[in-house]
Amino acid sequence: MMILILPELYLKLLLTPVSAVLKEHQIVVKYFHGTTRRVLLNQIEGYSLTDEQTRYGPKTGVLLHLQNAKSIAFTEINTKDLSPLITYLNNAKVNCNGAQKVKPWFLRGK
């Protein structure tokens, strides 16, 4: 039996969004493996800007806080430029909760 341990970067690539299509009143979140998720603006309670330390250096991100007490994390690891998302959220008057420190992604559920 062979156990394959994937480096942090590859696991994060598979589990977090790689892009967001910004439409009127909704964000379509796309994942590396092809799954999409539609998030309506009225489902977003707010967002935070994040700074995550990785072994590849600090990466900034956006953490969307949803009404169902879940969140969606966008980071520079998977998403090249987060400024269009931030501008979209500001123009839609989504509440910005400021900066938030985040645990490493693999410890967030613990």
Secondary structure, 3 states (H helix, E strand, C coil): CCCCCCCHHHHHHHHCEEEEEEECCEEEEEECCCCEEEEEHHHEEEEEEEEEEECCEEEEEEEEEECCCCEEEEECCCCCCCHHHHHHHHHCCCCEEEEEECCCHHHCCC
